[in-house]
Amino acid sequence: MNETIENCAVALSVNVTYDKRGTHEGFIRGEIHFRDGSILQFREFVEVELTIDRLMYTYHYAEASGKLMFRYDNTGHHKSVPTYPHHKHDGSEQNVVISTAPFLADVLAEIEKLIPLP
Protein backbone atom coordinates (compact mmCIF):
# COMPACT_ATOMS: atom_id res chain seq x y z
CA MET A 1 0.00 0.00 0.00
CA ASN A 2 2.79 2.43 0.85
CA GLU A 3 4.42 1.87 -2.55
CA THR A 4 1.10 2.55 -4.28
CA ILE A 5 0.84 5.90 -2.50
CA GLU A 6 4.50 6.78 -3.08
CA ASN A 7 4.00 6.26 -6.82
CA CYS A 8 1.19 8.82 -6.95
CA ALA A 9 2.64 11.89 -8.69
CA VAL A 10 0.19 14.37 -7.12
CA ALA A 11 0.30 13.20 -3.48
CA LEU A 12 1.99 15.55 -1.00
CA SER A 13 1.60 13.82 2.35
CA VAL A 14 0.10 10.67 3.76
CA ASN A 15 -0.91 9.28 7.13
CA VAL A 16 -1.84 5.59 7.29
CA THR A 17 -2.54 3.50 10.38
CA TYR A 18 -2.86 -0.27 10.58
CA ASP A 19 -4.85 -1.88 13.38
CA LYS A 20 -4.76 -5.65 13.78
CA ARG A 21 -8.25 -6.77 14.85
CA GLY A 22 -7.78 -10.52 15.08
CA THR A 23 -5.57 -13.33 13.88
CA HIS A 24 -6.48 -12.72 10.23
CA GLU A 25 -8.31 -9.37 10.28
CA GLY A 26 -7.18 -5.79 10.23
CA PHE A 27 -8.39 -2.24 9.81
CA ILE A 28 -6.52 0.23 7.61
CA ARG A 29 -7.25 3.94 7.83
CA GLY A 30 -5.55 6.74 5.95
CA GLU A 31 -5.58 10.25 4.67
CA ILE A 32 -3.70 11.51 1.62
CA HIS A 33 -3.24 15.22 0.91
CA PHE A 34 -2.71 16.31 -2.69
CA ARG A 35 -0.92 19.26 -4.28
CA ASP A 36 -4.19 21.12 -5.02
CA GLY A 37 -5.33 20.90 -1.37
CA SER A 38 -7.77 18.05 -1.96
CA ILE A 39 -7.88 15.09 0.41
CA LEU A 40 -8.59 11.38 0.11
CA GLN A 41 -9.76 9.68 3.29
CA PHE A 42 -9.97 5.92 3.13
CA ARG A 43 -10.76 2.90 5.29
CA GLU A 44 -10.56 -0.79 4.63
CA PHE A 45 -11.46 -3.71 6.87
CA VAL A 46 -9.65 -6.75 5.51
CA GLU A 47 -9.44 -10.45 6.20
CA VAL A 48 -6.24 -12.17 5.10
CA GLU A 49 -6.56 -15.81 6.16
CA LEU A 50 -6.48 -17.43 2.69
CA THR A 51 -6.72 -14.42 0.37
CA ILE A 52 -7.09 -10.69 0.90
CA ASP A 53 -10.82 -10.02 1.25
CA ARG A 54 -11.99 -6.44 1.82
CA LEU A 55 -15.05 -6.81 4.02
CA MET A 56 -15.59 -3.03 4.11
CA TYR A 57 -14.09 -0.13 2.20
CA THR A 58 -14.65 3.55 1.62
CA TYR A 59 -12.61 6.03 -0.43
CA HIS A 60 -13.86 9.58 0.17
CA TYR A 61 -12.28 12.25 -2.06
CA ALA A 62 -13.03 15.93 -1.40
CA GLU A 63 -11.85 19.32 -2.63
CA ALA A 64 -9.86 21.54 -0.27
CA SER A 65 -13.16 23.28 0.60
CA GLY A 66 -14.61 19.96 1.77
CA LYS A 67 -16.96 19.56 -1.21
CA LEU A 68 -17.40 15.89 -2.13
CA MET A 69 -15.84 14.97 -5.45
CA PHE A 70 -16.59 11.26 -5.16
CA ARG A 71 -16.83 8.40 -2.70
CA TYR A 72 -16.64 4.70 -3.38
CA ASP A 73 -18.00 2.36 -0.72
CA ASN A 74 -19.76 -0.93 -0.13
CA THR A 75 -22.12 0.15 2.62
CA GLY A 76 -25.37 -1.76 2.12
CA HIS A 77 -27.80 1.15 1.81
CA HIS A 78 -28.33 1.44 -1.97
CA LYS A 79 -30.00 -1.87 -2.78
CA SER A 80 -31.43 -0.57 -6.07
CA VAL A 81 -27.96 -0.11 -7.60
CA PRO A 82 -27.20 -3.10 -9.88
CA THR A 83 -23.67 -3.45 -8.44
CA TYR A 84 -25.01 -3.54 -4.84
CA PRO A 85 -23.37 -3.22 -2.38
CA HIS A 86 -20.62 -1.55 -4.45
CA HIS A 87 -21.43 1.99 -5.57
CA LYS A 88 -20.01 5.46 -6.13
CA HIS A 89 -21.29 8.84 -4.94
CA ASP A 90 -20.30 11.08 -7.84
CA GLY A 91 -20.20 14.79 -6.97
CA SER A 92 -22.88 14.57 -4.27
CA GLU A 93 -24.36 12.18 -1.73
CA GLN A 94 -27.52 11.92 -3.84
CA ASN A 95 -25.83 11.06 -7.15
CA VAL A 96 -25.26 7.32 -6.69
CA VAL A 97 -23.94 5.35 -9.67
CA ILE A 98 -22.91 1.78 -10.38
CA SER A 99 -19.35 0.82 -9.58
CA THR A 100 -17.09 -2.13 -9.15
CA ALA A 101 -15.01 -2.39 -5.99
CA PRO A 102 -11.93 -0.27 -6.77
CA PHE A 103 -8.58 -0.68 -5.11
CA LEU A 104 -6.55 2.24 -3.75
CA ALA A 105 -4.37 2.26 -6.89
CA ASP A 106 -7.50 2.69 -9.05
CA VAL A 107 -8.74 5.58 -6.93
CA LEU A 108 -5.35 7.30 -7.00
CA ALA A 109 -5.19 6.93 -10.80
CA GLU A 110 -8.61 8.61 -11.03
CA ILE A 111 -7.45 11.46 -8.80
CA GLU A 112 -4.25 11.91 -10.82
CA LYS A 113 -6.40 12.59 -13.89
CA LEU A 114 -8.23 15.36 -12.00
CA ILE A 115 -5.17 17.22 -10.70
CA PRO A 116 -2.92 18.90 -13.28
CA LEU A 117 0.81 18.47 -12.87
CA PRO A 118 2.86 21.68 -12.68
N, CA, C and O atoms as CSV, one atom per row, in Angstrom:
chain,resi,resn,atom,element,x,y,z
A,1,MET,N,N,0.825,-1.199,0.000
A,1,MET,CA,C,0.000,0.000,0.000
A,1,MET,C,C,0.863,1.254,0.000
A,1,MET,O,O,0.567,2.216,-0.708
A,2,ASN,N,N,1.934,1.243,0.796
A,2,ASN,CA,C,2.792,2.426,0.848
A,2,ASN,C,C,3.419,2.718,-0.506
A,2,ASN,O,O,3.543,3.880,-0.892
A,3,GLU,N,N,3.815,1.677,-1.234
A,3,GLU,CA,C,4.422,1.873,-2.553
A,3,GLU,C,C,3.408,2.458,-3.532
A,3,GLU,O,O,3.754,3.297,-4.364
A,4,THR,N,N,2.172,2.020,-3.431
A,4,THR,CA,C,1.104,2.552,-4.279
A,4,THR,C,C,0.960,4.053,-4.070
A,4,THR,O,O,0.831,4.808,-5.034
A,5,ILE,N,N,0.981,4.482,-2.826
A,5,ILE,CA,C,0.838,5.900,-2.502
A,5,ILE,C,C,2.081,6.676,-2.940
A,5,ILE,O,O,1.970,7.772,-3.489
A,6,GLU,N,N,3.255,6.110,-2.698
A,6,GLU,CA,C,4.500,6.783,-3.077
A,6,GLU,C,C,4.592,7.008,-4.582
A,6,GLU,O,O,5.222,7.967,-5.028
A,7,ASN,N,N,3.973,6.138,-5.363
A,7,ASN,CA,C,4.002,6.257,-6.825
A,7,ASN,C,C,2.988,7.260,-7.369
A,7,ASN,O,O,2.951,7.499,-8.576
A,8,CYS,N,N,2.182,7.838,-6.519
A,8,CYS,CA,C,1.188,8.821,-6.952
A,8,CYS,C,C,1.879,10.173,-7.127
A,8,CYS,O,O,2.385,10.745,-6.162
A,9,ALA,N,N,1.898,10.681,-8.363
A,9,ALA,CA,C,2.639,11.893,-8.693
A,9,ALA,C,C,2.076,13.159,-8.063
A,9,ALA,O,O,2.790,14.157,-7.964
A,10,VAL,N,N,0.818,13.151,-7.635
A,10,VAL,CA,C,0.192,14.365,-7.118
A,10,VAL,C,C,0.011,14.358,-5.598
A,10,VAL,O,O,-0.507,15.321,-5.035
A,11,ALA,N,N,0.431,13.285,-4.935
A,11,ALA,CA,C,0.303,13.205,-3.478
A,11,ALA,C,C,1.401,14.015,-2.802
A,11,ALA,O,O,2.563,13.967,-3.207
A,12,LEU,N,N,1.021,14.761,-1.766
A,12,LEU,CA,C,1.993,15.547,-0.997
A,12,LEU,C,C,2.355,14.892,0.324
A,12,LEU,O,O,3.530,14.800,0.679
A,13,SER,N,N,1.340,14.438,1.051
A,13,SER,CA,C,1.599,13.823,2.352
A,13,SER,C,C,0.578,12.727,2.606
A,13,SER,O,O,-0.511,12.715,2.033
A,14,VAL,N,N,0.960,11.815,3.476
A,14,VAL,CA,C,0.100,10.667,3.764
A,14,VAL,C,C,0.225,10.287,5.230
A,14,VAL,O,O,1.286,10.419,5.841
A,15,ASN,N,N,-0.877,9.817,5.771
A,15,ASN,CA,C,-0.908,9.284,7.130
A,15,ASN,C,C,-1.757,8.017,7.077
A,15,ASN,O,O,-2.958,8.081,6.815
A,16,VAL,N,N,-1.135,6.871,7.326
A,16,VAL,CA,C,-1.839,5.593,7.295
A,16,VAL,C,C,-1.602,4.880,8.610
A,16,VAL,O,O,-0.480,4.847,9.115
A,17,THR,N,N,-2.670,4.304,9.169
A,17,THR,CA,C,-2.544,3.495,10.378
A,17,THR,C,C,-3.096,2.102,10.096
A,17,THR,O,O,-4.055,1.926,9.344
A,18,TYR,N,N,-2.465,1.132,10.717
A,18,TYR,CA,C,-2.859,-0.274,10.580
A,18,TYR,C,C,-3.209,-0.780,11.970
A,18,TYR,O,O,-2.435,-0.615,12.914
A,19,ASP,N,N,-4.378,-1.395,12.091
A,19,ASP,CA,C,-4.848,-1.879,13.379
A,19,ASP,C,C,-5.234,-3.347,13.233
A,19,ASP,O,O,-6.228,-3.672,12.584
A,20,LYS,N,N,-4.451,-4.220,13.832
A,20,LYS,CA,C,-4.763,-5.646,13.785
A,20,LYS,C,C,-5.967,-5.910,14.676
A,20,LYS,O,O,-5.966,-5.544,15.852
A,21,ARG,N,N,-7.004,-6.551,14.116
A,21,ARG,CA,C,-8.252,-6.772,14.846
A,21,ARG,C,C,-8.479,-8.223,15.234
A,21,ARG,O,O,-9.425,-8.522,15.962
A,22,GLY,N,N,-7.664,-9.097,14.781
A,22,GLY,CA,C,-7.784,-10.525,15.081
A,22,GLY,C,C,-6.631,-11.240,14.417
A,22,GLY,O,O,-5.732,-10.605,13.866
A,23,THR,N,N,-6.654,-12.554,14.468
A,23,THR,CA,C,-5.573,-13.335,13.883
A,23,THR,C,C,-5.405,-13.052,12.402
A,23,THR,O,O,-4.280,-12.973,11.909
A,24,HIS,N,N,-6.532,-12.897,11.674
A,24,HIS,CA,C,-6.482,-12.719,10.228
A,24,HIS,C,C,-7.222,-11.478,9.753
A,24,HIS,O,O,-7.505,-11.351,8.561
A,25,GLU,N,N,-7.539,-10.563,10.657
A,25,GLU,CA,C,-8.310,-9.371,10.280
A,25,GLU,C,C,-7.573,-8.109,10.696
A,25,GLU,O,O,-6.842,-8.082,11.686
A,26,GLY,N,N,-7.792,-7.063,9.901
A,26,GLY,CA,C,-7.180,-5.790,10.234
A,26,GLY,C,C,-7.963,-4.627,9.659
A,26,GLY,O,O,-8.752,-4.777,8.727
A,27,PHE,N,N,-7.725,-3.472,10.238
A,27,PHE,CA,C,-8.388,-2.243,9.811
A,27,PHE,C,C,-7.313,-1.261,9.367
A,27,PHE,O,O,-6.371,-0.979,10.108
A,28,ILE,N,N,-7.462,-0.744,8.156
A,28,ILE,CA,C,-6.515,0.226,7.606
A,28,ILE,C,C,-7.256,1.547,7.443
A,28,ILE,O,O,-8.354,1.589,6.889
A,29,ARG,N,N,-6.652,2.613,7.923
A,29,ARG,CA,C,-7.246,3.941,7.825
A,29,ARG,C,C,-6.166,4.900,7.356
A,29,ARG,O,O,-5.021,4.835,7.805
A,30,GLY,N,N,-6.548,5.802,6.435
A,30,GLY,CA,C,-5.546,6.736,5.955
A,30,GLY,C,C,-6.126,8.015,5.405
A,30,GLY,O,O,-7.323,8.133,5.140
A,31,GLU,N,N,-5.231,8.964,5.247
A,31,GLU,CA,C,-5.580,10.254,4.670
A,31,GLU,C,C,-4.403,10.686,3.803
A,31,GLU,O,O,-3.253,10.691,4.241
A,32,ILE,N,N,-4.723,11.052,2.552
A,32,ILE,CA,C,-3.697,11.507,1.622
A,32,ILE,C,C,-4.037,12.926,1.200
A,32,ILE,O,O,-5.155,13.197,0.762
A,33,HIS,N,N,-3.078,13.830,1.329
A,33,HIS,CA,C,-3.245,15.220,0.907
A,33,HIS,C,C,-2.557,15.387,-0.438
A,33,HIS,O,O,-1.462,14.870,-0.660
A,34,PHE,N,N,-3.218,16.122,-1.339
A,34,PHE,CA,C,-2.712,16.307,-2.690
A,34,PHE,C,C,-2.282,17.751,-2.927
A,34,PHE,O,O,-2.627,18.651,-2.161
A,35,ARG,N,N,-1.528,17.951,-3.993
A,35,ARG,CA,C,-0.917,19.260,-4.280
A,35,ARG,C,C,-1.932,20.379,-4.499
A,35,ARG,O,O,-1.577,21.548,-4.354
A,36,ASP,N,N,-3.183,20.065,-4.842
A,36,ASP,CA,C,-4.193,21.116,-5.020
A,36,ASP,C,C,-5.008,21.356,-3.752
A,36,ASP,O,O,-5.986,22.102,-3.783
A,37,GLY,N,N,-4.620,20.733,-2.638
A,37,GLY,CA,C,-5.326,20.904,-1.367
A,37,GLY,C,C,-6.420,19.884,-1.134
A,37,GLY,O,O,-6.986,19.833,-0.042
A,38,SER,N,N,-6.733,19.068,-2.129
A,38,SER,CA,C,-7.773,18.054,-1.965
A,38,SER,C,C,-7.268,16.923,-1.070
A,38,SER,O,O,-6.066,16.774,-0.849
A,39,ILE,N,N,-8.211,16.132,-0.561
A,39,ILE,CA,C,-7.882,15.088,0.410
A,39,ILE,C,C,-8.647,13.809,0.075
A,39,ILE,O,O,-9.829,13.847,-0.268
A,40,LEU,N,N,-7.956,12.687,0.180
A,40,LEU,CA,C,-8.592,11.376,0.106
A,40,LEU,C,C,-8.522,10.749,1.483
A,40,LEU,O,O,-7.440,10.565,2.039
A,41,GLN,N,N,-9.686,10.421,2.032
A,41,GLN,CA,C,-9.759,9.681,3.286
A,41,GLN,C,C,-10.232,8.279,2.926
A,41,GLN,O,O,-11.183,8.118,2.161
A,42,PHE,N,N,-9.577,7.280,3.469
A,42,PHE,CA,C,-9.973,5.921,3.133
A,42,PHE,C,C,-9.907,5.007,4.347
A,42,PHE,O,O,-9.170,5.245,5.304
A,43,ARG,N,N,-10.718,3.940,4.265
A,43,ARG,CA,C,-10.761,2.904,5.295
A,43,ARG,C,C,-10.994,1.572,4.602
A,43,ARG,O,O,-11.748,1.482,3.633
A,44,GLU,N,N,-10.343,0.557,5.106
A,44,GLU,CA,C,-10.558,-0.795,4.629
A,44,GLU,C,C,-10.521,-1.736,5.826
A,44,GLU,O,O,-9.634,-1.642,6.675
A,45,PHE,N,N,-11.480,-2.633,5.886
A,45,PHE,CA,C,-11.458,-3.712,6.872
A,45,PHE,C,C,-11.198,-4.977,6.081
A,45,PHE,O,O,-12.012,-5.365,5.242
A,46,VAL,N,N,-10.073,-5.624,6.339
A,46,VAL,CA,C,-9.650,-6.752,5.515
A,46,VAL,C,C,-9.480,-8.017,6.334
A,46,VAL,O,O,-9.161,-7.990,7.523
A,47,GLU,N,N,-9.706,-9.125,5.647
A,47,GLU,CA,C,-9.442,-10.451,6.199
A,47,GLU,C,C,-8.391,-11.084,5.299
A,47,GLU,O,O,-8.515,-11.041,4.075
A,48,VAL,N,N,-7.363,-11.666,5.890
A,48,VAL,CA,C,-6.244,-12.170,5.097
A,48,VAL,C,C,-5.896,-13.628,5.404
A,48,VAL,O,O,-4.736,-14.022,5.282
A,49,GLU,N,N,-6.875,-14.422,5.796
A,49,GLU,CA,C,-6.562,-15.808,6.158
A,49,GLU,C,C,-6.080,-16.608,4.947
A,49,GLU,O,O,-4.978,-17.156,4.981
A,50,LEU,N,N,-6.869,-16.687,3.889
A,50,LEU,CA,C,-6.478,-17.430,2.689
A,50,LEU,C,C,-6.152,-16.495,1.531
A,50,LEU,O,O,-5.187,-16.715,0.799
A,51,THR,N,N,-6.955,-15.460,1.371
A,51,THR,CA,C,-6.724,-14.423,0.373
A,51,THR,C,C,-7.029,-13.091,1.044
A,51,THR,O,O,-7.519,-13.063,2.173
A,52,ILE,N,N,-6.746,-11.998,0.365
A,52,ILE,CA,C,-7.090,-10.686,0.900
A,52,ILE,C,C,-8.525,-10.392,0.503
A,52,ILE,O,O,-8.832,-10.264,-0.682
A,53,ASP,N,N,-9.396,-10.286,1.482
A,53,ASP,CA,C,-10.815,-10.017,1.253
A,53,ASP,C,C,-11.177,-8.721,1.969
A,53,ASP,O,O,-11.088,-8.635,3.194
A,54,ARG,N,N,-11.587,-7.712,1.199
A,54,ARG,CA,C,-11.994,-6.444,1.817
A,54,ARG,C,C,-13.461,-6.565,2.225
A,54,ARG,O,O,-14.352,-6.552,1.376
A,55,LEU,N,N,-13.697,-6.679,3.499
A,55,LEU,CA,C,-15.047,-6.808,4.023
A,55,LEU,C,C,-15.774,-5.468,3.999
A,55,LEU,O,O,-16.996,-5.426,3.861
A,56,MET,N,N,-15.034,-4.384,4.132
A,56,MET,CA,C,-15.593,-3.031,4.114
A,56,MET,C,C,-14.545,-2.108,3.527
A,56,MET,O,O,-13.353,-2.254,3.797
A,57,TYR,N,N,-15.000,-1.143,2.711
A,57,TYR,CA,C,-14.089,-0.133,2.202
A,57,TYR,C,C,-14.858,1.153,1.948
A,57,TYR,O,O,-16.058,1.142,1.678
A,58,THR,N,N,-14.141,2.248,2.041
A,58,THR,CA,C,-14.651,3.551,1.618
A,58,THR,C,C,-13.464,4.412,1.208
A,58,THR,O,O,-12.446,4.458,1.899
A,59,TYR,N,N,-13.607,5.089,0.082
A,59,TYR,CA,C,-12.606,6.026,-0.428
A,59,TYR,C,C,-13.341,7.341,-0.666
A,59,TYR,O,O,-14.080,7.468,-1.642
A,60,HIS,N,N,-13.148,8.303,0.202
A,60,HIS,CA,C,-13.864,9.583,0.173
A,60,HIS,C,C,-12.903,10.669,-0.297
A,60,HIS,O,O,-11.943,10.998,0.400
A,61,TYR,N,N,-13.162,11.226,-1.482
A,61,TYR,CA,C,-12.285,12.248,-2.056
A,61,TYR,C,C,-13.018,13.577,-2.087
A,61,TYR,O,O,-14.121,13.676,-2.625
A,62,ALA,N,N,-12.392,14.612,-1.498
A,62,ALA,CA,C,-13.025,15.930,-1.399
A,62,ALA,C,C,-12.060,17.034,-1.797
A,62,ALA,O,O,-10.846,16.913,-1.634
A,63,GLU,N,N,-12.629,18.116,-2.322
A,63,GLU,CA,C,-11.851,19.318,-2.625
A,63,GLU,C,C,-11.314,19.909,-1.331
A,63,GLU,O,O,-11.719,19.499,-0.243
A,64,ALA,N,N,-10.408,20.866,-1.443
A,64,ALA,CA,C,-9.856,21.544,-0.268
A,64,ALA,C,C,-10.955,22.194,0.566
A,64,ALA,O,O,-10.833,22.291,1.787
A,65,SER,N,N,-12.044,22.645,-0.095
A,65,SER,CA,C,-13.160,23.279,0.601
A,65,SER,C,C,-14.019,22.285,1.366
A,65,SER,O,O,-14.872,22.680,2.160
A,66,GLY,N,N,-13.797,20.995,1.129
A,66,GLY,CA,C,-14.609,19.958,1.766
A,66,GLY,C,C,-15.710,19.410,0.876
A,66,GLY,O,O,-16.367,18.436,1.243
A,67,LYS,N,N,-15.927,20.018,-0.292
A,67,LYS,CA,C,-16.963,19.560,-1.212
A,67,LYS,C,C,-16.619,18.168,-1.732
A,67,LYS,O,O,-15.501,17.926,-2.189
A,68,LEU,N,N,-17.589,17.254,-1.660
A,68,LEU,CA,C,-17.400,15.892,-2.126
A,68,LEU,C,C,-17.167,15.859,-3.629
A,68,LEU,O,O,-17.957,16.400,-4.403
A,69,MET,N,N,-16.091,15.227,-4.028
A,69,MET,CA,C,-15.837,14.969,-5.450
A,69,MET,C,C,-16.404,13.594,-5.803
A,69,MET,O,O,-17.174,13.450,-6.753
A,70,PHE,N,N,-16.009,12.587,-5.020
A,70,PHE,CA,C,-16.592,11.259,-5.163
A,70,PHE,C,C,-16.297,10.426,-3.922
A,70,PHE,O,O,-15.394,10.730,-3.143
A,71,ARG,N,N,-17.084,9.368,-3.762
A,71,ARG,CA,C,-16.828,8.397,-2.700
A,71,ARG,C,C,-17.247,7.026,-3.205
A,71,ARG,O,O,-18.372,6.836,-3.667
A,72,TYR,N,N,-16.345,6.094,-3.111
A,72,TYR,CA,C,-16.642,4.696,-3.376
A,72,TYR,C,C,-16.839,4.013,-2.038
A,72,TYR,O,O,-16.078,4.259,-1.102
A,73,ASP,N,N,-17.852,3.154,-1.929
A,73,ASP,CA,C,-17.997,2.361,-0.715
A,73,ASP,C,C,-18.888,1.152,-0.987
A,73,ASP,O,O,-19.524,1.045,-2.036
A,74,ASN,N,N,-18.915,0.253,-0.019
A,74,ASN,CA,C,-19.758,-0.930,-0.129
A,74,ASN,C,C,-20.725,-1.040,1.044
A,74,ASN,O,O,-21.110,-2.136,1.452
A,75,THR,N,N,-21.109,0.117,1.575
A,75,THR,CA,C,-22.121,0.149,2.616
A,75,THR,C,C,-23.449,-0.294,2.000
A,75,THR,O,O,-23.800,0.142,0.904
A,76,GLY,N,N,-24.177,-1.143,2.690
A,76,GLY,CA,C,-25.373,-1.758,2.116
A,76,GLY,C,C,-26.635,-0.926,2.176
A,76,GLY,O,O,-27.663,-1.424,2.635
A,77,HIS,N,N,-26.604,0.320,1.733
A,77,HIS,CA,C,-27.804,1.152,1.810
A,77,HIS,C,C,-28.363,1.566,0.449
A,77,HIS,O,O,-29.326,2.331,0.404
A,78,HIS,N,N,-27.804,1.096,-0.646
A,78,HIS,CA,C,-28.334,1.443,-1.973
A,78,HIS,C,C,-28.656,0.153,-2.724
A,78,HIS,O,O,-28.002,-0.184,-3.710
A,79,LYS,N,N,-29.658,-0.551,-2.249
A,79,LYS,CA,C,-29.995,-1.871,-2.781
A,79,LYS,C,C,-30.507,-1.833,-4.216
A,79,LYS,O,O,-30.519,-2.866,-4.885
A,80,SER,N,N,-30.928,-0.673,-4.704
A,80,SER,CA,C,-31.431,-0.574,-6.067
A,80,SER,C,C,-30.309,-0.458,-7.109
A,80,SER,O,O,-30.570,-0.586,-8.306
A,81,VAL,N,N,-29.086,-0.222,-6.677
A,81,VAL,CA,C,-27.959,-0.109,-7.602
A,81,VAL,C,C,-27.575,-1.523,-8.064
A,81,VAL,O,O,-27.357,-2.399,-7.227
A,82,PRO,N,N,-27.489,-1.757,-9.370
A,82,PRO,CA,C,-27.199,-3.102,-9.882
A,82,PRO,C,C,-25.903,-3.732,-9.357
A,82,PRO,O,O,-25.789,-4.957,-9.324
A,83,THR,N,N,-24.937,-2.925,-8.950
A,83,THR,CA,C,-23.670,-3.455,-8.441
A,83,THR,C,C,-23.664,-3.545,-6.908
A,83,THR,O,O,-22.607,-3.687,-6.295
A,84,TYR,N,N,-24.859,-3.461,-6.295
A,84,TYR,CA,C,-25.010,-3.537,-4.837
A,84,TYR,C,C,-24.149,-4.666,-4.270
A,84,TYR,O,O,-24.167,-5.772,-4.810
A,85,PRO,N,N,-23.400,-4.419,-3.204
A,85,PRO,CA,C,-23.371,-3.218,-2.379
A,85,PRO,C,C,-22.364,-2.161,-2.877
A,85,PRO,O,O,-22.263,-1.079,-2.298
A,86,HIS,N,N,-21.631,-2.477,-3.941
A,86,HIS,CA,C,-20.621,-1.545,-4.452
A,86,HIS,C,C,-21.289,-0.404,-5.203
A,86,HIS,O,O,-22.166,-0.624,-6.039
A,87,HIS,N,N,-20.865,0.816,-4.896
A,87,HIS,CA,C,-21.434,1.994,-5.567
A,87,HIS,C,C,-20.494,3.183,-5.409
A,87,HIS,O,O,-19.533,3.154,-4.640
A,88,LYS,N,N,-20.809,4.231,-6.167
A,88,LYS,CA,C,-20.008,5.462,-6.127
A,88,LYS,C,C,-20.946,6.647,-5.977
A,88,LYS,O,O,-21.951,6.744,-6.681
A,89,HIS,N,N,-20.619,7.545,-5.064
A,89,HIS,CA,C,-21.290,8.837,-4.941
A,89,HIS,C,C,-20.464,9.789,-5.800
A,89,HIS,O,O,-19.305,10.060,-5.487
A,90,ASP,N,N,-21.046,10.289,-6.866
A,90,ASP,CA,C,-20.296,11.080,-7.836
A,90,ASP,C,C,-20.718,12.545,-7.766
A,90,ASP,O,O,-21.735,12.928,-8.343
A,91,GLY,N,N,-19.940,13.361,-7.062
A,91,GLY,CA,C,-20.200,14.790,-6.973
A,91,GLY,C,C,-21.155,15.201,-5.867
A,91,GLY,O,O,-21.156,16.361,-5.454
A,92,SER,N,N,-21.968,14.271,-5.382
A,92,SER,CA,C,-22.876,14.567,-4.265
A,92,SER,C,C,-23.324,13.263,-3.624
A,92,SER,O,O,-23.197,12.191,-4.216
A,93,GLU,N,N,-23.841,13.365,-2.430
A,93,GLU,CA,C,-24.358,12.183,-1.727
A,93,GLU,C,C,-25.522,11.556,-2.491
A,93,GLU,O,O,-25.696,10.337,-2.474
A,94,GLN,N,N,-26.317,12.390,-3.159
A,94,GLN,CA,C,-27.522,11.923,-3.836
A,94,GLN,C,C,-27.245,11.270,-5.184
A,94,GLN,O,O,-28.046,10.453,-5.639
A,95,ASN,N,N,-26.148,11.603,-5.828
A,95,ASN,CA,C,-25.833,11.058,-7.145
A,95,ASN,C,C,-25.078,9.735,-6.977
A,95,ASN,O,O,-23.849,9.713,-6.908
A,96,VAL,N,N,-25.834,8.636,-6.911
A,96,VAL,CA,C,-25.262,7.316,-6.688
A,96,VAL,C,C,-25.260,6.563,-8.013
A,96,VAL,O,O,-26.292,6.449,-8.674
A,97,VAL,N,N,-24.084,6.046,-8.396
A,97,VAL,CA,C,-23.939,5.354,-9.672
A,97,VAL,C,C,-23.327,3.973,-9.454
A,97,VAL,O,O,-22.748,3.687,-8.405
A,98,ILE,N,N,-23.470,3.126,-10.473
A,98,ILE,CA,C,-22.913,1.780,-10.377
A,98,ILE,C,C,-21.392,1.849,-10.334
A,98,ILE,O,O,-20.782,2.781,-10.859
A,99,SER,N,N,-20.795,0.853,-9.702
A,99,SER,CA,C,-19.347,0.824,-9.584
A,99,SER,C,C,-18.893,-0.574,-9.201
A,99,SER,O,O,-19.591,-1.296,-8.488
A,100,THR,N,N,-17.744,-0.936,-9.672
A,100,THR,CA,C,-17.092,-2.128,-9.153
A,100,THR,C,C,-16.377,-1.721,-7.870
A,100,THR,O,O,-16.399,-0.552,-7.484
A,101,ALA,N,N,-15.751,-2.675,-7.221
A,101,ALA,CA,C,-15.010,-2.395,-5.991
A,101,ALA,C,C,-13.581,-1.993,-6.356
A,101,ALA,O,O,-12.752,-2.862,-6.628
A,102,PRO,N,N,-13.278,-0.694,-6.367
A,102,PRO,CA,C,-11.930,-0.268,-6.765
A,102,PRO,C,C,-10.920,-0.559,-5.663
A,102,PRO,O,O,-11.270,-0.736,-4.496
A,103,PHE,N,N,-9.678,-0.602,-6.067
A,103,PHE,CA,C,-8.583,-0.676,-5.113
A,103,PHE,C,C,-7.975,0.716,-4.988
A,103,PHE,O,O,-8.255,1.592,-5.807
A,104,LEU,N,N,-7.154,0.922,-3.978
A,104,LEU,CA,C,-6.550,2.237,-3.750
A,104,LEU,C,C,-5.808,2.728,-4.993
A,104,LEU,O,O,-5.878,3.913,-5.318
A,105,ALA,N,N,-5.107,1.852,-5.686
A,105,ALA,CA,C,-4.373,2.262,-6.889
A,105,ALA,C,C,-5.322,2.809,-7.950
A,105,ALA,O,O,-4.987,3.771,-8.640
A,106,ASP,N,N,-6.507,2.205,-8.088
A,106,ASP,CA,C,-7.501,2.686,-9.051
A,106,ASP,C,C,-7.985,4.084,-8.688
A,106,ASP,O,O,-8.116,4.951,-9.552
A,107,VAL,N,N,-8.246,4.292,-7.407
A,107,VAL,CA,C,-8.738,5.585,-6.931
A,107,VAL,C,C,-7.671,6.654,-7.133
A,107,VAL,O,O,-7.979,7.762,-7.574
A,108,LEU,N,N,-6.428,6.334,-6.816
A,108,LEU,CA,C,-5.346,7.302,-7.002
A,108,LEU,C,C,-5.153,7.639,-8.478
A,108,LEU,O,O,-4.870,8.790,-8.813
A,109,ALA,N,N,-5.300,6.666,-9.357
A,109,ALA,CA,C,-5.191,6.933,-10.798
A,109,ALA,C,C,-6.303,7.876,-11.252
A,109,ALA,O,O,-6.072,8.745,-12.092
A,110,GLU,N,N,-7.500,7.712,-10.706
A,110,GLU,CA,C,-8.609,8.608,-11.035
A,110,GLU,C,C,-8.321,10.027,-10.550
A,110,GLU,O,O,-8.589,10.997,-11.259
A,111,ILE,N,N,-7.782,10.143,-9.357
A,111,ILE,CA,C,-7.450,11.457,-8.797
A,111,ILE,C,C,-6.335,12.114,-9.609
A,111,ILE,O,O,-6.385,13.318,-9.858
A,112,GLU,N,N,-5.342,11.350,-10.020
A,112,GLU,CA,C,-4.247,11.913,-10.816
A,112,GLU,C,C,-4.761,12.550,-12.114
A,112,GLU,O,O,-4.185,13.525,-12.597
A,113,LYS,N,N,-5.818,12.012,-12.665
A,113,LYS,CA,C,-6.400,12.588,-13.894
A,113,LYS,C,C,-7.106,13.912,-13.623
A,113,LYS,O,O,-7.296,14.715,-14.537
A,114,LEU,N,N,-7.495,14.142,-12.370
A,114,LEU,CA,C,-8.226,15.363,-12.005
A,114,LEU,C,C,-7.314,16.516,-11.602
A,114,LEU,O,O,-7.720,17.677,-11.643
A,115,ILE,N,N,-6.084,16.195,-11.212
A,115,ILE,CA,C,-5.167,17.225,-10.705
A,115,ILE,C,C,-4.057,17.444,-11.728
A,115,ILE,O,O,-3.286,16.527,-12.009
A,116,PRO,N,N,-3.971,18.637,-12.281
A,116,PRO,CA,C,-2.915,18.901,-13.280
A,116,PRO,C,C,-1.531,18.936,-12.621
A,116,PRO,O,O,-1.361,19.443,-11.512
A,117,LEU,N,N,-0.565,18.387,-13.331
A,117,LEU,CA,C,0.813,18.472,-12.869
A,117,LEU,C,C,1.371,19.840,-13.219
A,117,LEU,O,O,0.975,20.427,-14.226
A,118,PRO,N,N,2.288,20.360,-12.403
A,118,PRO,CA,C,2.863,21.684,-12.682
A,118,PRO,C,C,3.713,21.697,-13.951
A,118,PRO,O,O,4.262,22.737,-14.316
